[in-house]
Amino acid sequence: MSSNDRELHLTIASRFENIELVQTVVDDALREQGVAEDSRHWVGLALREAVANAIKHGNRQDPGKQVEIEATVGTDELTLRVLDEGAGFDPRSVVDPLAPENRFRTSGRGIFYMKRFMDDVEFGTSASGGTELTLRKRFAPAQGASQER
Amino acid sequence: MKIEKRTRDGVTILDLGGKITIGKGDVALREAVHQTQSDGATKMLINLKDVTTIDSSGVGELVSAFTTVTNRGGKLKLLNLPAKVNDILQITQLITVFEVFENEDEAIRSF
């Protein structure tokens, strides 16, 4: 972590409309660090999927339960941690959305997209027993100080 | 998300704009497709030209709409995929499931 990194800590109630707020805050921080719009779009989508899963599958849309989002926003790397108050999650239970038998499923693609758009996706267990999801993305080195990446 | 419905040569066209994402956009799309089916439409063209973001829930709704319409003997096709929506469908290999057009006249003629 460098002195230019920004640390963000958000706590939201388990409502889908709060995803917009989280993405906007992280996107603003990425923009300030000079990260290009295209990279911000895909990272933002991964973040949306992570928070949506925490709300839907972790906290079962119970607005009394919270989702915590911690972000370390650097010029060349983003780390996101998303924690819920659910019963935990076994990533091995996720089916392959590319398998022919799953092609027409209406759900089950969120983690696949996260893995596609981020460099690292790690599932763990939070202190409360819920899911702690860590996402990392490294951005290409800048060509110039003022150039977006 | 914004949805506008129009009919042309017997094809119902849903013009979508904004975000097809969990909680709002996906629900709006589901309701619009169901309403269109309830009105008796069997030829449906979803115009995604002004869609800025689609997440896995939005993709799920497109798949659901496709299977629902197809299972009832209808046809559902896609029009004007923005690059990022195209990427999302490519990644999960769903692009091969849908018939996709870049030209509305051509899409209409295909039904």
Interface residues (C-beta under 8 A of the other chain):
Chain A: R15 F16 E17 I19 H41 G44 L45 R48 E49 A52 K56 P97 L98 R103 F104 R105 T106 S107 G108 R109 G110 F112 Y113 R116
Chain B: T21 I22 G23 K24 T53 D55 S56 S57 V59 G60 E61 V63 S64 F66 T67 K84 I88 I91 T92 Q93 L94 V97
